[in-house]
């Protein structure tokens, strides 16, 4: 839970929101979420989430899920997905190097003209 809280505090979008999935057994995945209201400073968010996580021990210790909701932050964990999981975008395709030598534009123009002339000069059947 501390890791997801740290991610929320350091969220570059400014939303102070983070989720995390951790495989805890061969079949179980722990889904966790931490969120602060955007008006909190990073230090205030960190303190609020720390208090919320500490409070989880008194309400939810040993349980399969739990949540702590404070006025300026909240944390939650479950053994089922309770938020939309989006796949990371695939990495961009590698940039291919340009061809070793590209034909001169005037040669291409002449070649097109030549092909057109060759077609025009073919003998009639």
N, CA and C of each residue as an Amber inpcrd file, in Angstrom:
protein
   375
   0.8220000  -1.1970000   0.0000000   0.0000000   0.0000000   0.0000000
   0.8660000   1.2610000   0.0000000   1.9950000   1.1780000   0.6520000
   2.8640000   2.3610000   0.6830000   3.3490000   2.7400000  -0.7090000
   3.5850000   1.7330000  -1.5670000   4.0620000   2.0180000  -2.9180000
   2.9980000   2.7480000  -3.7300000   1.7570000   2.2910000  -3.6630000
   0.6950000   2.9570000  -4.4240000   0.4630000   4.3680000  -3.8770000
   0.6360000   4.5660000  -2.5700000   0.5170000   5.9080000  -1.9900000
   1.6250000   6.8170000  -2.5230000   2.8380000   6.3140000  -2.5750000
   3.9590000   7.0950000  -3.1110000   3.7070000   7.4690000  -4.5620000
   3.1670000   6.5390000  -5.3240000   2.8530000   6.8310000  -6.7300000
   1.8020000   7.9240000  -6.8430000   0.7920000   7.8860000  -5.9780000
  -0.2520000   8.9160000  -6.0110000   0.3330000  10.2870000  -5.6750000
   1.1600000  10.3540000  -4.6490000   1.7820000  11.6250000  -4.2480000
   2.6160000  12.1900000  -5.3930000   3.3330000  11.3320000  -6.0980000
   4.2460000  11.7700000  -7.1630000   3.6210000  11.7390000  -8.5500000
   2.3100000  11.5990000  -8.6390000   1.6240000  11.5270000  -9.9320000
   1.8960000  12.7950000 -10.7450000   2.5340000  12.6390000 -11.8890000
   2.9380000  13.7830000 -12.7120000   1.7570000  14.5260000 -13.3320000
   0.6010000  13.8670000 -13.4380000  -0.5590000  14.5320000 -14.0330000
  -1.1750000  15.5500000 -13.0780000  -0.7860000  15.4920000 -11.7930000
  -1.3550000  16.3970000 -10.8030000  -2.6590000  15.9020000 -10.2080000
  -3.1140000  14.7310000 -10.6350000  -4.3870000  14.1910000 -10.1360000
  -4.2430000  13.5080000  -8.7800000  -3.0120000  13.2430000  -8.3790000
  -2.7430000  12.5760000  -7.0940000  -3.5550000  11.2830000  -6.9760000
  -3.3920000  10.4440000  -7.9710000  -4.1550000   9.1990000  -8.0770000
  -3.2340000   8.1070000  -8.5970000  -3.3690000   6.9060000  -8.0420000
  -2.5660000   5.7800000  -8.5350000  -3.2700000   4.4710000  -8.2150000
  -3.0110000   3.4860000  -9.0560000  -3.4740000   2.1210000  -8.8240000
  -2.2850000   1.1930000  -9.0090000  -2.4200000   0.0050000  -8.4600000
  -1.3420000  -0.9700000  -8.5980000  -1.9240000  -2.3640000  -8.4290000
  -1.3940000  -3.2990000  -9.1960000  -1.7620000  -4.7020000  -9.0640000
  -0.5090000  -5.4830000  -8.6830000  -0.6660000  -6.3920000  -7.7110000
   0.4530000  -7.2210000  -7.2640000  -0.0410000  -8.6500000  -7.1360000
   0.6510000  -9.5730000  -7.7860000   0.3140000 -10.9860000  -7.6560000
   0.8240000 -11.4570000  -6.2970000  -0.1070000 -11.9030000  -5.4200000
   0.2950000 -12.2780000  -4.0610000   0.3370000 -13.7880000  -3.8500000
  -0.3650000 -14.5420000  -4.6900000  -0.2610000 -16.0060000  -4.6960000
  -0.3400000 -16.4310000  -6.1510000  -0.3210000 -17.7390000  -6.3710000
  -0.3920000 -18.2370000  -7.7460000  -1.6900000 -17.8120000  -8.4320000
  -2.7560000 -17.6090000  -7.6540000  -4.0410000 -17.2560000  -8.2750000
  -4.6030000 -15.9070000  -7.8230000  -4.0740000 -15.3370000  -6.7610000
  -4.6290000 -14.0840000  -6.2300000  -3.8040000 -12.8690000  -6.6330000
  -4.5300000 -11.8260000  -7.0200000  -3.9200000 -10.5330000  -7.3290000
  -4.5210000  -9.5070000  -6.3730000  -3.6860000  -8.6920000  -5.7790000
  -4.1430000  -7.6170000  -4.9000000  -4.2290000  -6.3390000  -5.7300000
  -5.4210000  -5.7610000  -5.7780000  -5.6540000  -4.5150000  -6.4970000
  -5.7150000  -3.3980000  -5.4660000  -4.9510000  -2.3430000  -5.6640000
  -4.9260000  -1.2600000  -4.6820000  -5.0460000   0.0950000  -5.3720000
  -5.5600000   1.0550000  -4.6100000  -5.7850000   2.4030000  -5.1180000
  -5.4820000   3.3930000  -4.0030000  -4.8960000   4.5080000  -4.3660000
  -4.6710000   5.6160000  -3.4330000  -4.9820000   6.9090000  -4.1710000
  -5.6370000   7.8370000  -3.4640000  -6.0400000   9.0820000  -4.1110000
  -6.1390000  10.1960000  -3.0810000  -5.6850000  11.3810000  -3.4860000
  -5.8380000  12.5880000  -2.6700000  -6.5990000  13.6240000  -3.4830000
  -7.2270000  14.5580000  -2.7910000  -7.8320000  15.6760000  -3.5000000
  -6.7020000  16.5520000  -4.0440000  -6.9020000  17.1240000  -5.2330000
  -5.8150000  17.8820000  -5.8720000  -5.3640000  19.1210000  -5.0970000
  -6.1800000  19.6040000  -4.1530000  -5.7930000  20.8060000  -3.4130000
  -4.7130000  20.5360000  -2.3680000  -4.4810000  19.2660000  -2.0330000
  -3.4500000  18.9390000  -1.0430000  -2.0580000  19.1090000  -1.6410000
  -1.1430000  19.5790000  -0.8350000   0.2640000  19.6060000  -1.2500000
   0.7660000  18.1670000  -1.2750000   1.9270000  17.9580000  -1.8610000
   2.5050000  16.6120000  -1.8610000   2.7040000  16.1180000  -0.4320000
   3.1990000  16.9940000   0.4370000   3.4250000  16.6050000   1.8360000
   2.1020000  16.2920000   2.5310000   1.0750000  17.1080000   2.2710000
  -0.2370000  16.8700000   2.8660000  -0.8580000  15.5800000   2.3730000
  -0.7020000  15.3110000   1.0840000  -1.2080000  14.0610000   0.4990000
  -0.4880000  12.8700000   1.1100000   0.8150000  12.9640000   1.2210000
   1.6130000  11.8850000   1.7980000   1.1800000  11.6010000   3.2420000
   0.9390000  12.6510000   4.0070000   0.5310000  12.4860000   5.4020000
  -0.8720000  11.8650000   5.4800000  -1.7880000  12.3590000   4.6590000
  -3.1600000  11.8510000   4.6680000  -3.1900000  10.3740000   4.2920000
  -2.4900000  10.0110000   3.2170000  -2.4650000   8.6060000   2.7920000
  -1.7790000   7.7320000   3.8330000  -0.7260000   8.2370000   4.4570000
  -0.0560000   7.4800000   5.5190000  -1.0000000   7.1890000   6.6740000
  -1.7950000   8.1930000   7.0740000  -2.7730000   8.0000000   8.1450000
  -3.8520000   7.0060000   7.7240000  -4.3000000   7.1060000   6.4680000
  -5.3360000   6.1930000   5.9770000  -4.8250000   4.7580000   5.9540000
  -3.6040000   4.5650000   5.4960000  -3.0230000   3.2170000   5.4470000
  -2.8440000   2.6710000   6.8630000  -2.3990000   3.5020000   7.7890000
  -2.2550000   3.0590000   9.1830000  -3.6090000   2.6590000   9.7660000
  -4.6570000   3.3820000   9.3920000  -5.9990000   3.0800000   9.9020000
  -6.5580000   1.7840000   9.3330000  -6.0560000   1.3540000   8.1800000
  -6.5190000   0.0810000   7.6070000  -6.2650000  -1.0750000   8.5680000
  -5.1830000  -1.0010000   9.3240000  -4.8370000  -2.0900000  10.2410000
  -5.9200000  -2.2910000  11.2950000  -6.5510000  -1.1980000  11.7430000
  -7.5650000  -1.3310000  12.7940000  -8.9040000  -1.8240000  12.2600000
  -9.1920000  -1.5830000  11.0070000 -10.4930000  -2.0020000  10.4770000
 -10.4280000  -3.2570000   9.6310000  -9.3410000  -3.4710000   8.9670000
  -9.3550000  -4.4440000   7.8770000  -8.2430000  -5.4760000   7.9430000
  -7.4770000  -5.5190000   9.0170000  -6.3380000  -6.4290000   9.1130000
  -6.7840000  -7.8730000   8.9160000  -6.1630000  -8.5500000   7.9880000
  -6.4800000  -9.9500000   7.7250000  -7.6790000 -10.1540000   6.8230000
  -8.3220000  -9.0900000   6.3970000  -9.4970000  -9.2190000   5.5300000
  -9.0700000  -9.2000000   4.0690000  -9.9440000  -9.7130000   3.2180000
  -9.6490000  -9.8260000   1.7890000  -9.7620000  -8.4970000   1.0530000
 -10.2260000  -7.4790000   1.7280000 -10.3470000  -6.1650000   1.1210000
 -10.6260000  -5.1350000   2.1870000 -10.4340000  -3.8890000   1.8430000
 -10.7230000  -2.8300000   2.7940000 -10.5650000  -1.4720000   2.1680000
 -11.1600000  -0.4960000   2.8250000 -11.0190000   0.8840000   2.3520000
 -11.0800000   1.8330000   3.5300000 -10.3930000   2.9230000   3.3620000
 -10.4000000   3.9760000   4.3660000 -10.6150000   5.2770000   3.6020000
 -11.6890000   5.9730000   3.9430000 -12.0480000   7.2070000   3.2480000
 -11.9510000   8.3670000   4.2290000 -11.0620000   9.2890000   3.9380000
 -10.9030000  10.5150000   4.7130000 -11.4080000  11.6720000   3.8480000
 -11.6630000  12.8360000   4.4290000 -12.1630000  13.9580000   3.6170000
 -11.2470000  14.3440000   2.4470000  -9.9330000  14.2020000   2.6070000
  -9.0090000  14.6410000   1.5490000  -8.2450000  13.5180000   0.8700000
  -8.4720000  12.2760000   1.2770000  -7.7810000  11.1610000   0.6210000
  -8.5210000   9.8600000   0.9090000  -8.1970000   8.8560000   0.1150000
  -8.7610000   7.5270000   0.3660000  -7.8240000   6.4630000  -0.1730000
  -7.9010000   5.2920000   0.4450000  -7.1420000   4.1240000  -0.0030000
  -8.0940000   2.9370000  -0.0150000  -7.8220000   2.0060000  -0.8950000
  -8.6510000   0.8050000  -0.9920000  -7.8090000  -0.3250000  -1.5340000
  -8.1110000  -1.5390000  -1.0810000  -7.5000000  -2.7320000  -1.6540000
  -8.5490000  -3.8370000  -1.6970000  -8.4570000  -4.6820000  -2.7000000
  -9.3890000  -5.7950000  -2.8930000  -8.6580000  -6.9130000  -3.6150000
  -9.2580000  -8.0940000  -3.5920000  -8.7350000  -9.2260000  -4.3650000
  -9.4880000  -9.3830000  -5.6830000 -10.1920000  -8.3570000  -6.0880000
 -10.8600000  -8.3280000  -7.3900000 -10.6580000  -6.9300000  -7.9700000
 -10.6810000  -6.8090000  -9.2910000 -10.4830000  -5.4800000  -9.8890000
 -11.7190000  -4.6070000  -9.6420000 -11.5400000  -3.4780000  -9.0220000
 -12.6400000  -2.5540000  -8.7550000 -12.4530000  -1.2350000  -9.4980000
 -11.4950000  -1.1970000 -10.3900000 -11.2600000  -0.0470000 -11.2500000
 -10.9250000  -0.5800000 -12.6340000 -11.0690000   0.2810000 -13.6170000
 -10.7860000  -0.1240000 -14.9930000  -9.2810000  -0.2520000 -15.1750000
  -8.8770000  -1.4120000 -15.6290000  -7.4560000  -1.6640000 -15.8660000
  -7.1890000  -1.4200000 -17.3460000  -6.2970000  -0.4890000 -17.6200000
  -5.9400000  -0.2020000 -19.0060000  -4.5630000  -0.7660000 -19.2860000
  -4.4210000  -1.3090000 -20.4520000  -3.1300000  -1.8490000 -20.8630000
  -2.2230000  -0.6970000 -21.2550000  -0.9780000  -0.8600000 -20.9930000
  -0.0030000   0.1540000 -21.3970000   0.0410000   0.2230000 -22.9170000
   0.2230000   1.3980000 -23.4350000   0.3240000   1.5690000 -24.8780000
   1.5560000   0.8340000 -25.3890000   1.4230000   0.2020000 -26.5660000
   2.6000000  -0.4830000 -27.1000000   3.6870000   0.5290000 -27.4380000
   4.9310000   0.0980000 -27.3760000   6.0070000   1.0320000 -27.7060000
   5.9200000   1.4330000 -29.1750000   6.3860000   2.6180000 -29.5070000
   6.3300000   3.0400000 -30.9040000   7.2050000   2.1450000 -31.7750000
   6.8090000   2.0400000 -33.0330000   7.5830000   1.2400000 -33.9790000
   8.9630000   1.8680000 -34.1480000   9.9750000   1.0350000 -34.3490000
  11.3130000   1.6010000 -34.5250000  11.3790000   2.4370000 -35.7990000
  12.1680000   3.4660000 -35.7480000  12.3480000   4.3290000 -36.9100000
  13.3470000   3.6560000 -37.8350000  12.9380000   3.4580000 -39.0740000
  13.8210000   2.8270000 -40.0460000  14.7780000   3.8670000 -40.6100000
  16.0240000   3.4830000 -40.8180000  16.9700000   4.4420000 -41.4010000
  16.5950000   4.7170000 -42.8540000  16.9340000   5.8910000 -43.3540000
  16.6300000   6.1940000 -44.7540000  17.4370000   5.2790000 -45.6690000
  16.9590000   5.0700000 -46.9020000  17.7130000   4.2350000 -47.8370000
  19.1180000   4.8020000 -48.0460000  20.0480000   3.9310000 -48.4010000
  21.4440000   4.3280000 -48.5680000  21.5740000   5.4970000 -49.5430000
  20.9200000   5.4150000 -50.6790000  20.9300000   6.5380000 -51.6080000
  19.5690000   6.5940000 -52.2750000  18.9870000   7.7550000 -52.2650000
  17.6820000   7.8960000 -52.8980000  17.8920000   8.4560000 -54.2930000
  17.0650000   8.0280000 -55.2390000  17.2280000   8.5040000 -56.6160000
  17.0000000  10.0070000 -56.7100000  17.7290000  10.6070000 -57.5950000
  17.6110000  12.0360000 -57.8690000  16.2140000  12.2950000 -58.4500000
  15.5650000  13.3700000 -58.0290000  14.2150000  13.6910000 -58.4950000
  14.1840000  13.8620000 -60.0150000  15.2240000  14.4520000 -60.6090000
  15.2190000  14.6500000 -62.0630000  15.2990000  13.3130000 -62.7890000
  16.0260000  12.3340000 -62.2260000  16.0970000  11.0120000 -62.8480000
  14.7390000  10.3340000 -62.7880000  14.0360000  10.4850000 -61.6530000
  12.7000000   9.9030000 -61.5520000  11.7810000  10.5340000 -62.5790000
  11.8700000  11.8390000 -62.7340000  11.0330000  12.5360000 -63.6970000
  11.3280000  12.0290000 -65.1020000  12.6210000  11.8910000 -65.4510000
  12.9960000  11.3820000 -66.7680000  12.5330000   9.9480000 -66.9460000
  12.6410000   9.1420000 -65.8940000  12.2410000   7.7500000 -65.9970000
  10.7420000   7.6650000 -66.2530000   9.9690000   8.4710000 -65.5910000
   8.5260000   8.4560000 -65.8090000   8.2140000   8.8810000 -67.2400000
   8.9120000   9.8930000 -67.7020000   8.6980000  10.3500000 -69.0710000
   9.0930000   9.2570000 -70.0490000  10.2220000   8.6200000 -69.8110000
  10.6850000   7.5660000 -70.6960000   9.6810000   6.4260000 -70.7430000
   9.1750000   6.0130000 -69.5750000   8.1900000   4.9340000 -69.5400000
   6.9600000   5.3520000 -70.3110000   6.5190000   6.5900000 -70.1250000
   5.3430000   7.0680000 -70.8500000   5.6240000   7.0870000 -72.3480000
   6.8300000   7.5240000 -72.7600000   7.1740000   7.5460000 -74.1770000
   7.3060000   6.1390000 -74.7310000   7.8760000   5.2360000 -73.9640000
   8.0220000   3.8630000 -74.4290000   6.6540000   3.2550000 -74.6560000
   5.7290000   3.5860000 -73.8370000   4.3700000   3.0540000 -73.9780000
   3.7150000   3.6620000 -75.2090000   3.9510000   4.9410000 -75.4340000
   3.3530000   5.6250000 -76.5720000   3.9670000   5.1510000 -77.8810000
   5.2230000   4.6960000 -77.8990000   5.8980000   4.3020000 -79.1220000
   5.7900000   2.8130000 -79.4150000   5.0560000   2.0690000 -78.6380000
   4.9670000   0.6310000 -78.9130000   4.2510000   0.4120000 -80.2430000
   4.6560000  -0.6030000 -81.0060000   4.0740000  -0.8150000 -82.3410000
   2.6040000  -1.2510000 -82.2540000   1.7990000  -0.8320000 -83.2180000
   0.3810000  -1.2430000 -83.2300000   0.2670000  -2.7350000 -83.5480000
  -0.7900000  -3.3240000 -83.0840000  -0.9780000  -4.7680000 -83.3190000
  -1.7930000  -5.0380000 -84.5350000
